[in-house]
Amino acid sequence: MTRFSTAHLSARSGAVRSVSARLLAALTLMVLSCALVLAMPARAFAHPDPAPAQPSAAPGSTSGSGSSTAVDPALTQTVSGDEQLAPAGTPVEISSGHVDMGPRLTDAGWDFLVRDDSGAAPVWRSMDDVVFRVGEAARMEVPATDAYSFIHASGPAYVIPQQQLADVPWLGWNTQDPGVVSRVNGDVALTYGGHAGEGQFTAFVDSGNFSGPTLLWNSEVATSQPVHVSLNTHTHANWVFTQPGVHLVRLTVSAQLTDGTQVEKTVTLRFAVGANTSADDARAAQWPVGSEGAAGSGSAADNAQAGQSAAGQSGTAQSGAQGSQNSAAGEAEIPLRWVVIGCAGAVLLIAAGFIGARASRRRHQEAALAARTQARDSEAEEESCQR
């Protein structure tokens, strides 16, 4: 009788330990899965069309903008010094495919061009000749979270995403021209010079690594908002327009050469946003007079006219604000990481406490049951002996 009871209790104890172990393993797996999801680079926007998008790409190791240092295979490319340069005055509308803007340094001097990689072979083009078509395929819902509250859209926005998307230009930048890599001393600065167009323009990167989005440029902030870019790097970002129409974005690329010379070039990027926006209007639009050095406002279409663009004018590259921007991005990253780690630790401690308390209670119950069983067995043996 006693032997049967002891074996029975041992089996129950083993079952309790097995259940507790499985519960702890399940909770641990849940915490690790949540941490892994939070660590992955975020896809900021949800496309209304449920059809699957093309493979995503994260930013490469580039600037001090908070971007991830993991280089996505989709961003791996080689830029050679003998790539074709399209003659100035060759207009083109780019509505899909891979495109970078970037500095180029040749015997002709320092320039800021578009490297059009949407065709069979890359071609460098004058910024004045290029219009980026941002059509209906780019309409996306803005995430309804505080992390993206800097985007002030009343409905779907037009987005050139950080990840490549069919029928939308995949616009980024690179500092991989051989002349730039060999003759620039330090980083290259991309300085925001303003926006002209209806609604708001923003550009940001989704970095992952618990840090959320890092805002690069915002048309509602009337400052230069420089971004420092390391040499021989390649990055893509999210470009967001809250309203359709003609949009102009002013950027200056500047650097110091190894001989101490300061070089810079200011250009105007042209976007025809929405299906009904004319690429010709975008190409003819001029930068608003008096808007140099600050965030532009108003409709770019109101300034459209035949003639030369103001894109070739030089501006002053300012870099003082970048340090504080990067510092703020780093400060924002650290608390969130520790919050996630703290939550994970709390869950594990609670789970361990729960399992420990349950096991302790079970042990006490088993001990009491064993004592009662032993007492009954003893009484039964005494009665048997008396008979």
Contacts in CASP RR format, 6 or more apart in sequence:
PFRMAT RR
TARGET T0000
AUTHOR 0000-0000-0000
METHOD contacts of the structure
MODEL  1
MTRFSTAHLSARSGAVRSVSARLLAALTLMVLSCALVLAMPARAFAHPDP
APAQPSAAPGSTSGSGSSTAVDPALTQTVSGDEQLAPAGTPVEISSGHVD
MGPRLTDAGWDFLVRDDSGAAPVWRSMDDVVFRVGEAARMEVPATDAYSF
IHASGPAYVIPQQQLADVPWLGWNTQDPGVVSRVNGDVALTYGGHAGEGQ
FTAFVDSGNFSGPTLLWNSEVATSQPVHVSLNTHTHANWVFTQPGVHLVR
LTVSAQLTDGTQVEKTVTLRFAVGANTSADDARAAQWPVGSEGAAGSGSA
ADNAQAGQSAAGQSGTAQSGAQGSQNSAAGEAEIPLRWVVIGCAGAVLLI
AAGFIGARASRRRHQEAALAARTQARDSEAEEESCQR
1 377 0 8 1.000
1 380 0 8 1.000
2 373 0 8 1.000
2 374 0 8 1.000
2 377 0 8 1.000
5 370 0 8 1.000
5 373 0 8 1.000
5 374 0 8 1.000
5 377 0 8 1.000
6 370 0 8 1.000
9 366 0 8 1.000
9 369 0 8 1.000
9 370 0 8 1.000
12 366 0 8 1.000
13 362 0 8 1.000
13 363 0 8 1.000
13 366 0 8 1.000
16 358 0 8 1.000
16 359 0 8 1.000
16 362 0 8 1.000
17 359 0 8 1.000
20 355 0 8 1.000
20 356 0 8 1.000
20 358 0 8 1.000
20 359 0 8 1.000
23 351 0 8 1.000
23 355 0 8 1.000
24 351 0 8 1.000
24 352 0 8 1.000
24 355 0 8 1.000
27 347 0 8 1.000
27 348 0 8 1.000
27 351 0 8 1.000
28 348 0 8 1.000
28 351 0 8 1.000
30 347 0 8 1.000
31 344 0 8 1.000
31 345 0 8 1.000
31 347 0 8 1.000
31 348 0 8 1.000
34 340 0 8 1.000
34 344 0 8 1.000
35 340 0 8 1.000
35 344 0 8 1.000
38 210 0 8 1.000
38 340 0 8 1.000
39 208 0 8 1.000
39 209 0 8 1.000
39 210 0 8 1.000
40 208 0 8 1.000
41 56 0 8 1.000
41 58 0 8 1.000
41 68 0 8 1.000
41 206 0 8 1.000
41 207 0 8 1.000
41 208 0 8 1.000
41 209 0 8 1.000
42 206 0 8 1.000
42 208 0 8 1.000
42 212 0 8 1.000
42 213 0 8 1.000
43 56 0 8 1.000
43 161 0 8 1.000
43 163 0 8 1.000
43 206 0 8 1.000
44 143 0 8 1.000
44 148 0 8 1.000
44 161 0 8 1.000
44 162 0 8 1.000
44 204 0 8 1.000
44 206 0 8 1.000
44 213 0 8 1.000
44 238 0 8 1.000
45 140 0 8 1.000
45 141 0 8 1.000
45 142 0 8 1.000
45 143 0 8 1.000
45 157 0 8 1.000
45 159 0 8 1.000
45 161 0 8 1.000
45 238 0 8 1.000
46 140 0 8 1.000
46 141 0 8 1.000
46 143 0 8 1.000
47 53 0 8 1.000
47 140 0 8 1.000
47 141 0 8 1.000
47 165 0 8 1.000
48 139 0 8 1.000
48 140 0 8 1.000
48 141 0 8 1.000
48 156 0 8 1.000
53 163 0 8 1.000
53 165 0 8 1.000
53 166 0 8 1.000
54 163 0 8 1.000
54 164 0 8 1.000
54 165 0 8 1.000
54 166 0 8 1.000
55 74 0 8 1.000
55 163 0 8 1.000
55 164 0 8 1.000
56 72 0 8 1.000
56 162 0 8 1.000
56 163 0 8 1.000
56 164 0 8 1.000
57 72 0 8 1.000
57 74 0 8 1.000
57 75 0 8 1.000
57 162 0 8 1.000
57 163 0 8 1.000
57 164 0 8 1.000
57 236 0 8 1.000
58 67 0 8 1.000
58 68 0 8 1.000
58 70 0 8 1.000
58 72 0 8 1.000
58 75 0 8 1.000
58 162 0 8 1.000
58 206 0 8 1.000
58 207 0 8 1.000
58 208 0 8 1.000
59 67 0 8 1.000
59 68 0 8 1.000
59 72 0 8 1.000
59 75 0 8 1.000
59 162 0 8 1.000
59 205 0 8 1.000
59 207 0 8 1.000
59 235 0 8 1.000
59 236 0 8 1.000
59 237 0 8 1.000
60 67 0 8 1.000
60 68 0 8 1.000
60 69 0 8 1.000
60 70 0 8 1.000
60 71 0 8 1.000
60 72 0 8 1.000
60 75 0 8 1.000
60 233 0 8 1.000
60 234 0 8 1.000
60 235 0 8 1.000
61 67 0 8 1.000
61 68 0 8 1.000
61 69 0 8 1.000
61 70 0 8 1.000
61 71 0 8 1.000
61 230 0 8 1.000
61 233 0 8 1.000
62 175 0 8 1.000
62 229 0 8 1.000
62 230 0 8 1.000
62 233 0 8 1.000
62 234 0 8 1.000
62 235 0 8 1.000
63 187 0 8 1.000
63 227 0 8 1.000
63 228 0 8 1.000
63 229 0 8 1.000
63 230 0 8 1.000
63 233 0 8 1.000
63 235 0 8 1.000
64 227 0 8 1.000
64 228 0 8 1.000
64 230 0 8 1.000
64 322 0 8 1.000
64 326 0 8 1.000
65 205 0 8 1.000
65 214 0 8 1.000
65 216 0 8 1.000
65 227 0 8 1.000
65 228 0 8 1.000
65 325 0 8 1.000
65 326 0 8 1.000
65 329 0 8 1.000
66 205 0 8 1.000
66 207 0 8 1.000
66 211 0 8 1.000
66 214 0 8 1.000
66 326 0 8 1.000
66 329 0 8 1.000
66 330 0 8 1.000
66 333 0 8 1.000
67 205 0 8 1.000
67 207 0 8 1.000
67 214 0 8 1.000
67 235 0 8 1.000
68 207 0 8 1.000
68 208 0 8 1.000
68 209 0 8 1.000
74 164 0 8 1.000
75 234 0 8 1.000
75 235 0 8 1.000
75 236 0 8 1.000
76 234 0 8 1.000
77 117 0 8 1.000
77 174 0 8 1.000
77 176 0 8 1.000
77 234 0 8 1.000
78 176 0 8 1.000
79 115 0 8 1.000
79 122 0 8 1.000
79 174 0 8 1.000
79 176 0 8 1.000
79 177 0 8 1.000
79 178 0 8 1.000
80 178 0 8 1.000
81 177 0 8 1.000
81 178 0 8 1.000
81 179 0 8 1.000
83 115 0 8 1.000
83 121 0 8 1.000
83 122 0 8 1.000
83 123 0 8 1.000
83 124 0 8 1.000
84 121 0 8 1.000
84 122 0 8 1.000
84 123 0 8 1.000
84 124 0 8 1.000
85 113 0 8 1.000
85 123 0 8 1.000
85 124 0 8 1.000
86 92 0 8 1.000
86 116 0 8 1.000
86 123 0 8 1.000
86 124 0 8 1.000
86 125 0 8 1.000
86 126 0 8 1.000
86 129 0 8 1.000
88 126 0 8 1.000
88 128 0 8 1.000
88 129 0 8 1.000
89 126 0 8 1.000
89 128 0 8 1.000
89 129 0 8 1.000
90 125 0 8 1.000
90 126 0 8 1.000
90 129 0 8 1.000
91 129 0 8 1.000
91 131 0 8 1.000
91 283 0 8 1.000
92 116 0 8 1.000
92 125 0 8 1.000
92 129 0 8 1.000
92 130 0 8 1.000
92 131 0 8 1.000
93 130 0 8 1.000
93 131 0 8 1.000
93 133 0 8 1.000
93 272 0 8 1.000
93 279 0 8 1.000
94 116 0 8 1.000
94 118 0 8 1.000
94 130 0 8 1.000
94 131 0 8 1.000
94 132 0 8 1.000
94 133 0 8 1.000
94 169 0 8 1.000
95 132 0 8 1.000
95 133 0 8 1.000
95 135 0 8 1.000
95 167 0 8 1.000
95 168 0 8 1.000
95 169 0 8 1.000
96 118 0 8 1.000
96 166 0 8 1.000
96 167 0 8 1.000
96 168 0 8 1.000
96 169 0 8 1.000
96 170 0 8 1.000
97 117 0 8 1.000
97 118 0 8 1.000
97 119 0 8 1.000
97 164 0 8 1.000
97 169 0 8 1.000
97 170 0 8 1.000
98 117 0 8 1.000
98 118 0 8 1.000
98 164 0 8 1.000
98 170 0 8 1.000
99 114 0 8 1.000
99 115 0 8 1.000
99 116 0 8 1.000
99 117 0 8 1.000
99 118 0 8 1.000
99 132 0 8 1.000
99 169 0 8 1.000
99 170 0 8 1.000
99 171 0 8 1.000
99 172 0 8 1.000
100 114 0 8 1.000
100 115 0 8 1.000
100 117 0 8 1.000
100 171 0 8 1.000
100 172 0 8 1.000
100 173 0 8 1.000
100 174 0 8 1.000
100 234 0 8 1.000
101 112 0 8 1.000
101 113 0 8 1.000
101 114 0 8 1.000
101 115 0 8 1.000
101 127 0 8 1.000
101 171 0 8 1.000
101 172 0 8 1.000
101 173 0 8 1.000
101 251 0 8 1.000
101 267 0 8 1.000
101 269 0 8 1.000
102 112 0 8 1.000
102 113 0 8 1.000
102 114 0 8 1.000
102 115 0 8 1.000
102 173 0 8 1.000
102 174 0 8 1.000
102 175 0 8 1.000
102 177 0 8 1.000
102 253 0 8 1.000
103 110 0 8 1.000
103 111 0 8 1.000
103 112 0 8 1.000
103 113 0 8 1.000
103 175 0 8 1.000
103 177 0 8 1.000
103 180 0 8 1.000
103 188 0 8 1.000
103 253 0 8 1.000
103 255 0 8 1.000
103 265 0 8 1.000
104 110 0 8 1.000
104 111 0 8 1.000
104 112 0 8 1.000
104 113 0 8 1.000
104 124 0 8 1.000
104 177 0 8 1.000
104 179 0 8 1.000
104 180 0 8 1.000
105 111 0 8 1.000
105 177 0 8 1.000
105 179 0 8 1.000
105 180 0 8 1.000
105 183 0 8 1.000
105 184 0 8 1.000
105 257 0 8 1.000
105 263 0 8 1.000
106 179 0 8 1.000
109 263 0 8 1.000
110 255 0 8 1.000
110 263 0 8 1.000
110 264 0 8 1.000
110 265 0 8 1.000
111 265 0 8 1.000
112 127 0 8 1.000
112 251 0 8 1.000
112 252 0 8 1.000
112 253 0 8 1.000
112 265 0 8 1.000
112 266 0 8 1.000
112 267 0 8 1.000
113 124 0 8 1.000
113 125 0 8 1.000
113 126 0 8 1.000
113 127 0 8 1.000
114 124 0 8 1.000
114 125 0 8 1.000
114 126 0 8 1.000
114 127 0 8 1.000
114 130 0 8 1.000
115 122 0 8 1.000
115 123 0 8 1.000
115 124 0 8 1.000
115 125 0 8 1.000
115 174 0 8 1.000
116 122 0 8 1.000
116 123 0 8 1.000
116 124 0 8 1.000
116 125 0 8 1.000
116 130 0 8 1.000
118 169 0 8 1.000
127 267 0 8 1.000
127 268 0 8 1.000
127 269 0 8 1.000
127 270 0 8 1.000
127 311 0 8 1.000
128 267 0 8 1.000
128 268 0 8 1.000
128 283 0 8 1.000
128 308 0 8 1.000
128 309 0 8 1.000
128 311 0 8 1.000
128 312 0 8 1.000
129 283 0 8 1.000
130 269 0 8 1.000
130 270 0 8 1.000
131 270 0 8 1.000
131 271 0 8 1.000
131 272 0 8 1.000
131 279 0 8 1.000
131 282 0 8 1.000
131 283 0 8 1.000
132 160 0 8 1.000
132 169 0 8 1.000
132 171 0 8 1.000
132 269 0 8 1.000
132 270 0 8 1.000
132 271 0 8 1.000
132 272 0 8 1.000
133 169 0 8 1.000
133 272 0 8 1.000
133 279 0 8 1.000
134 158 0 8 1.000
134 160 0 8 1.000
134 168 0 8 1.000
134 169 0 8 1.000
134 239 0 8 1.000
134 241 0 8 1.000
134 271 0 8 1.000
134 272 0 8 1.000
134 273 0 8 1.000
134 274 0 8 1.000
135 158 0 8 1.000
135 167 0 8 1.000
135 168 0 8 1.000
135 273 0 8 1.000
135 274 0 8 1.000
135 275 0 8 1.000
136 274 0 8 1.000
136 275 0 8 1.000
137 165 0 8 1.000
137 166 0 8 1.000
137 167 0 8 1.000
137 168 0 8 1.000
138 158 0 8 1.000
138 159 0 8 1.000
138 160 0 8 1.000
138 161 0 8 1.000
138 165 0 8 1.000
138 168 0 8 1.000
138 273 0 8 1.000
139 156 0 8 1.000
139 157 0 8 1.000
139 158 0 8 1.000
139 159 0 8 1.000
140 156 0 8 1.000
140 157 0 8 1.000
140 158 0 8 1.000
140 159 0 8 1.000
140 161 0 8 1.000
141 155 0 8 1.000
141 156 0 8 1.000
142 148 0 8 1.000
142 151 0 8 1.000
142 153 0 8 1.000
142 155 0 8 1.000
142 156 0 8 1.000
142 157 0 8 1.000
142 240 0 8 1.000
147 212 0 8 1.000
147 213 0 8 1.000
148 213 0 8 1.000
150 202 0 8 1.000
150 204 0 8 1.000
150 215 0 8 1.000
150 218 0 8 1.000
151 157 0 8 1.000
151 200 0 8 1.000
151 202 0 8 1.000
151 240 0 8 1.000
151 242 0 8 1.000
152 200 0 8 1.000
152 220 0 8 1.000
152 242 0 8 1.000
153 200 0 8 1.000
153 240 0 8 1.000
153 242 0 8 1.000
154 242 0 8 1.000
155 242 0 8 1.000
157 240 0 8 1.000
157 241 0 8 1.000
157 242 0 8 1.000
158 240 0 8 1.000
158 241 0 8 1.000
158 242 0 8 1.000
158 244 0 8 1.000
158 273 0 8 1.000
158 274 0 8 1.000
159 168 0 8 1.000
159 238 0 8 1.000
159 239 0 8 1.000
159 240 0 8 1.000
159 241 0 8 1.000
160 168 0 8 1.000
160 169 0 8 1.000
160 170 0 8 1.000
160 171 0 8 1.000
160 238 0 8 1.000
160 239 0 8 1.000
160 240 0 8 1.000
161 168 0 8 1.000
161 170 0 8 1.000
161 238 0 8 1.000
162 205 0 8 1.000
162 206 0 8 1.000
162 236 0 8 1.000
162 237 0 8 1.000
162 238 0 8 1.000
163 236 0 8 1.000
164 170 0 8 1.000
170 236 0 8 1.000
171 236 0 8 1.000
171 239 0 8 1.000
172 234 0 8 1.000
172 235 0 8 1.000
172 236 0 8 1.000
172 237 0 8 1.000
173 190 0 8 1.000
173 229 0 8 1.000
173 234 0 8 1.000
173 235 0 8 1.000
174 233 0 8 1.000
174 234 0 8 1.000
174 235 0 8 1.000
175 181 0 8 1.000
175 184 0 8 1.000
175 188 0 8 1.000
175 229 0 8 1.000
175 230 0 8 1.000
175 231 0 8 1.000
175 232 0 8 1.000
175 233 0 8 1.000
175 234 0 8 1.000
176 232 0 8 1.000
176 233 0 8 1.000
176 234 0 8 1.000
180 188 0 8 1.000
180 231 0 8 1.000
180 255 0 8 1.000
181 231 0 8 1.000
181 232 0 8 1.000
183 257 0 8 1.000
183 258 0 8 1.000
184 231 0 8 1.000
184 255 0 8 1.000
184 256 0 8 1.000
184 257 0 8 1.000
184 258 0 8 1.000
185 255 0 8 1.000
185 256 0 8 1.000
185 257 0 8 1.000
185 258 0 8 1.000
185 260 0 8 1.000
186 231 0 8 1.000
186 255 0 8 1.000
186 256 0 8 1.000
187 228 0 8 1.000
187 229 0 8 1.000
187 230 0 8 1.000
187 231 0 8 1.000
187 255 0 8 1.000
188 228 0 8 1.000
188 229 0 8 1.000
188 230 0 8 1.000
188 231 0 8 1.000
188 253 0 8 1.000
188 254 0 8 1.000
188 255 0 8 1.000
189 226 0 8 1.000
189 227 0 8 1.000
189 228 0 8 1.000
189 229 0 8 1.000
189 252 0 8 1.000
189 253 0 8 1.000
189 254 0 8 1.000
189 255 0 8 1.000
189 317 0 8 1.000
189 319 0 8 1.000
189 322 0 8 1.000
190 226 0 8 1.000
190 227 0 8 1.000
190 228 0 8 1.000
190 229 0 8 1.000
190 251 0 8 1.000
190 252 0 8 1.000
190 253 0 8 1.000
191 224 0 8 1.000
191 225 0 8 1.000
191 226 0 8 1.000
191 227 0 8 1.000
191 251 0 8 1.000
191 252 0 8 1.000
191 253 0 8 1.000
191 254 0 8 1.000
191 317 0 8 1.000
191 318 0 8 1.000
191 319 0 8 1.000
192 216 0 8 1.000
192 217 0 8 1.000
192 223 0 8 1.000
192 224 0 8 1.000
192 225 0 8 1.000
192 226 0 8 1.000
192 227 0 8 1.000
192 249 0 8 1.000
192 250 0 8 1.000
192 251 0 8 1.000
192 295 0 8 1.000
193 224 0 8 1.000
193 225 0 8 1.000
193 249 0 8 1.000
193 250 0 8 1.000
193 251 0 8 1.000
193 252 0 8 1.000
193 266 0 8 1.000
193 292 0 8 1.000
193 293 0 8 1.000
193 294 0 8 1.000
193 295 0 8 1.000
193 296 0 8 1.000
194 217 0 8 1.000
194 219 0 8 1.000
194 249 0 8 1.000
194 250 0 8 1.000
194 291 0 8 1.000
194 293 0 8 1.000
194 294 0 8 1.000
194 295 0 8 1.000
194 296 0 8 1.000
195 201 0 8 1.000
195 219 0 8 1.000
195 247 0 8 1.000
195 248 0 8 1.000
195 249 0 8 1.000
195 250 0 8 1.000
195 295 0 8 1.000
195 296 0 8 1.000
195 297 0 8 1.000
196 247 0 8 1.000
196 248 0 8 1.000
196 285 0 8 1.000
196 287 0 8 1.000
196 288 0 8 1.000
196 291 0 8 1.000
196 296 0 8 1.000
196 297 0 8 1.000
196 298 0 8 1.000
196 299 0 8 1.000
196 300 0 8 1.000
196 303 0 8 1.000
197 243 0 8 1.000
197 245 0 8 1.000
197 246 0 8 1.000
197 247 0 8 1.000
197 248 0 8 1.000
197 297 0 8 1.000
197 298 0 8 1.000
197 299 0 8 1.000
197 300 0 8 1.000
197 301 0 8 1.000
198 243 0 8 1.000
198 244 0 8 1.000
198 245 0 8 1.000
198 247 0 8 1.000
198 298 0 8 1.000
198 299 0 8 1.000
199 219 0 8 1.000
199 241 0 8 1.000
199 242 0 8 1.000
199 243 0 8 1.000
200 218 0 8 1.000
200 219 0 8 1.000
200 220 0 8 1.000
200 240 0 8 1.000
200 241 0 8 1.000
200 242 0 8 1.000
200 243 0 8 1.000
201 217 0 8 1.000
201 218 0 8 1.000
201 219 0 8 1.000
201 239 0 8 1.000
201 240 0 8 1.000
201 241 0 8 1.000
201 242 0 8 1.000
201 247 0 8 1.000
201 249 0 8 1.000
202 215 0 8 1.000
202 217 0 8 1.000
202 218 0 8 1.000
202 219 0 8 1.000
202 238 0 8 1.000
202 239 0 8 1.000
202 240 0 8 1.000
203 215 0 8 1.000
203 216 0 8 1.000
203 217 0 8 1.000
203 237 0 8 1.000
203 238 0 8 1.000
203 239 0 8 1.000
203 240 0 8 1.000
204 213 0 8 1.000
204 214 0 8 1.000
204 215 0 8 1.000
204 216 0 8 1.000
204 237 0 8 1.000
204 238 0 8 1.000
204 240 0 8 1.000
205 213 0 8 1.000
205 214 0 8 1.000
205 216 0 8 1.000
205 235 0 8 1.000
205 237 0 8 1.000
205 238 0 8 1.000
206 212 0 8 1.000
206 213 0 8 1.000
206 238 0 8 1.000
207 213 0 8 1.000
207 214 0 8 1.000
209 333 0 8 1.000
209 337 0 8 1.000
210 333 0 8 1.000
210 336 0 8 1.000
210 337 0 8 1.000
210 340 0 8 1.000
211 329 0 8 1.000
211 330 0 8 1.000
211 332 0 8 1.000
211 333 0 8 1.000
211 336 0 8 1.000
211 337 0 8 1.000
212 332 0 8 1.000
212 333 0 8 1.000
212 336 0 8 1.000
213 238 0 8 1.000
214 329 0 8 1.000
216 225 0 8 1.000
216 227 0 8 1.000
216 237 0 8 1.000
217 225 0 8 1.000
217 227 0 8 1.000
217 249 0 8 1.000
218 225 0 8 1.000
219 295 0 8 1.000
219 296 0 8 1.000
219 297 0 8 1.000
220 295 0 8 1.000
221 295 0 8 1.000
222 294 0 8 1.000
222 295 0 8 1.000
222 296 0 8 1.000
223 294 0 8 1.000
223 295 0 8 1.000
223 321 0 8 1.000
224 293 0 8 1.000
224 317 0 8 1.000
224 318 0 8 1.000
224 321 0 8 1.000
225 321 0 8 1.000
225 325 0 8 1.000
226 317 0 8 1.000
226 318 0 8 1.000
226 319 0 8 1.000
226 320 0 8 1.000
226 321 0 8 1.000
226 322 0 8 1.000
227 322 0 8 1.000
228 319 0 8 1.000
228 322 0 8 1.000
229 235 0 8 1.000
241 247 0 8 1.000
241 271 0 8 1.000
241 273 0 8 1.000
243 273 0 8 1.000
244 273 0 8 1.000
244 274 0 8 1.000
244 276 0 8 1.000
244 277 0 8 1.000
245 272 0 8 1.000
245 273 0 8 1.000
245 274 0 8 1.000
245 277 0 8 1.000
245 299 0 8 1.000
245 300 0 8 1.000
245 301 0 8 1.000
246 270 0 8 1.000
246 271 0 8 1.000
246 272 0 8 1.000
246 273 0 8 1.000
246 277 0 8 1.000
246 278 0 8 1.000
246 281 0 8 1.000
246 282 0 8 1.000
246 285 0 8 1.000
246 299 0 8 1.000
246 300 0 8 1.000
246 301 0 8 1.000
246 304 0 8 1.000
247 270 0 8 1.000
247 271 0 8 1.000
247 273 0 8 1.000
247 282 0 8 1.000
247 300 0 8 1.000
248 268 0 8 1.000
248 269 0 8 1.000
248 270 0 8 1.000
248 271 0 8 1.000
248 282 0 8 1.000
248 285 0 8 1.000
248 287 0 8 1.000
248 300 0 8 1.000
249 268 0 8 1.000
249 269 0 8 1.000
249 271 0 8 1.000
250 266 0 8 1.000
250 267 0 8 1.000
250 268 0 8 1.000
250 269 0 8 1.000
250 287 0 8 1.000
250 291 0 8 1.000
250 292 0 8 1.000
250 293 0 8 1.000
250 296 0 8 1.000
251 266 0 8 1.000
251 267 0 8 1.000
251 269 0 8 1.000
252 264 0 8 1.000
252 265 0 8 1.000
252 266 0 8 1.000
252 267 0 8 1.000
252 314 0 8 1.000
252 315 0 8 1.000
252 316 0 8 1.000
252 317 0 8 1.000
253 264 0 8 1.000
253 265 0 8 1.000
253 267 0 8 1.000
253 317 0 8 1.000
254 262 0 8 1.000
254 263 0 8 1.000
254 264 0 8 1.000
254 265 0 8 1.000
254 317 0 8 1.000
255 262 0 8 1.000
255 263 0 8 1.000
255 264 0 8 1.000
256 262 0 8 1.000
256 263 0 8 1.000
257 263 0 8 1.000
264 314 0 8 1.000
264 315 0 8 1.000
264 316 0 8 1.000
264 317 0 8 1.000
265 312 0 8 1.000
265 314 0 8 1.000
266 311 0 8 1.000
266 312 0 8 1.000
266 313 0 8 1.000
266 314 0 8 1.000
266 315 0 8 1.000
267 311 0 8 1.000
267 312 0 8 1.000
268 287 0 8 1.000
268 309 0 8 1.000
268 310 0 8 1.000
268 311 0 8 1.000
268 312 0 8 1.000
270 282 0 8 1.000
270 283 0 8 1.000
270 285 0 8 1.000
271 282 0 8 1.000
272 278 0 8 1.000
272 279 0 8 1.000
272 281 0 8 1.000
272 282 0 8 1.000
281 301 0 8 1.000
281 304 0 8 1.000
282 300 0 8 1.000
282 304 0 8 1.000
284 304 0 8 1.000
284 305 0 8 1.000
284 306 0 8 1.000
284 307 0 8 1.000
285 300 0 8 1.000
285 301 0 8 1.000
285 303 0 8 1.000
285 304 0 8 1.000
285 309 0 8 1.000
286 303 0 8 1.000
286 304 0 8 1.000
286 305 0 8 1.000
286 307 0 8 1.000
286 309 0 8 1.000
286 310 0 8 1.000
287 303 0 8 1.000
287 309 0 8 1.000
287 310 0 8 1.000
287 311 0 8 1.000
288 296 0 8 1.000
288 297 0 8 1.000
288 298 0 8 1.000
288 300 0 8 1.000
288 303 0 8 1.000
291 297 0 8 1.000
292 313 0 8 1.000
292 315 0 8 1.000
293 315 0 8 1.000
293 316 0 8 1.000
END
